[in-house]
Amino acid sequence: MGEMKEAVEQVMDMLKLMSKEQPETIRCFKEFMGSVLKEGKLDTKTKELIAIGTAITARCKYCIAIHVEKALKAGATKEEILEAASVAILMGGGPAMTYVVEVKKALEEFLGDA
């Protein structure tokens, strides 16, 4: 299993543990996340592209892996994901640019190439 797929699996394992130990907190978080990411004025693909951008500026490898995978499933293309990454670089500068490495890894794993 690749690094980014493993990162997604690690987060899912953590959520299982937290659901067991802190069920109401995680239930509320999942409900909030579901509410935010569902179709609304913005479609899910657009919301996932925004999530990728904020994950890059937040420097969260796990978030990048999760949201690249979800964006692809929502119909985003590699080119759209990389364009969202360029907006993150605009807003986050050089440190954000280095986290596009994680986006590249996720694209390679989830698409099979990059």
C-alpha positions as MATLAB code, in Angstrom:
seq = 'MGEMKEAVEQVMDMLKLMSKEQPETIRCFKEFMGSVLKEGKLDTKTKELIAIGTAITARCKYCIAIHVEKALKAGATKEEILEAASVAILMGGGPAMTYVVEVKKALEEFLGDA';
ca = [
       0.000    0.000    0.000;
       1.279    3.464   -0.859;
       2.012    6.212    1.644;
      -1.065    8.298    0.873;
      -3.471    5.363    0.851;
      -1.927    4.341    4.161;
      -2.500    7.883    5.489;
      -6.200    7.618    4.612;
      -6.368    4.206    6.312;
      -4.653    5.590    9.421;
      -7.212    8.386    9.697;
     -10.069    5.902    9.283;
      -8.552    3.723   12.024;
      -8.224    6.760   14.294;
     -11.859    7.684   13.640;
     -12.946    4.167   14.611;
     -11.024    4.451   17.876;
     -12.368    7.928   18.592;
     -15.910    6.799   17.711;
     -15.574    4.114   20.345;
     -13.974    6.370   22.970;
     -15.760    9.654   22.200;
     -18.897    8.618   20.302;
     -20.926   11.812   20.622;
     -18.035   14.081   19.681;
     -17.164   12.076   16.575;
     -20.833   11.676   15.622;
     -21.269   15.443   15.769;
     -18.068   16.028   13.797;
     -19.138   13.554   11.096;
     -22.582   15.159   10.886;
     -20.990   18.589   10.532;
     -18.545   17.345    7.901;
     -21.354   15.682    5.974;
     -23.471   18.807    6.132;
     -20.658   21.030    4.884;
     -19.585   18.731    2.041;
     -23.031   17.841    0.674;
     -24.291   19.439   -2.528;
     -25.501   22.989   -1.987;
     -24.800   26.229   -3.813;
     -21.388   24.646   -4.478;
     -21.135   21.117   -5.790;
     -19.175   18.457   -3.920;
     -16.284   18.563   -6.399;
     -15.799   22.286   -5.830;
     -15.954   21.840   -2.072;
     -13.337   19.082   -2.243;
     -11.061   21.313   -4.336;
     -11.409   24.008   -1.675;
     -10.600   21.385    0.966;
      -7.432   20.445   -0.936;
      -6.348   24.071   -1.003;
      -6.927   24.538    2.696;
      -5.259   21.198    3.476;
      -2.159   22.393    1.630;
      -2.037   25.701    3.499;
      -2.692   23.858    6.779;
       0.219   21.518    5.880;
      -1.796   18.391    6.646;
      -0.622   15.334    4.717;
      -3.573   13.305    5.968;
      -6.099   15.930    4.869;
      -4.429   16.181    1.468;
      -4.648   12.412    0.965;
      -8.297   12.252    2.028;
      -9.454   15.215   -0.037;
      -7.495   14.348   -3.193;
      -9.152   10.924   -3.103;
     -12.588   12.450   -2.440;
     -12.114   15.104   -5.147;
     -11.243   12.431   -7.703;
     -14.323   10.434   -6.680;
     -16.399   13.612   -7.057;
     -15.168   13.964  -10.651;
     -12.229   16.344  -10.295;
      -9.437   15.973  -12.804;
      -5.724   15.973  -12.087;
      -5.544   19.371  -13.782;
      -8.302   20.830  -11.562;
      -6.590   19.499   -8.449;
      -3.264   21.015   -9.476;
      -4.948   24.327  -10.243;
      -6.488   24.308   -6.756;
      -2.985   23.588   -5.456;
      -1.679   26.660   -7.284;
      -4.274   28.827   -5.502;
      -3.058   27.346   -2.202;
       0.501   28.312   -3.142;
      -0.688   31.861   -3.830;
      -2.231   32.036   -0.366;
       0.380   30.022    1.544;
       3.635   30.843   -0.240;
       6.699   28.630   -0.313;
       5.726   26.420    2.632;
       2.427   25.594    0.914;
       4.272   24.869   -2.315;
       6.289   22.134   -0.619;
       3.068   20.358    0.372;
       2.092   19.999   -3.270;
       4.563   17.094   -3.086;
       1.885   15.334   -1.014;
      -0.747   16.165   -3.655;
       1.525   14.646   -6.307;
       1.957   11.490   -4.215;
      -1.808   11.196   -3.753;
      -2.477   11.680   -7.455;
       0.109    9.046   -8.333;
      -1.437    6.549   -5.929;
      -5.095    7.219   -6.653;
      -4.716    7.626  -10.435;
      -1.850    5.211  -10.956;
       0.383    7.930  -12.454;
       0.861   11.705  -12.384;
];
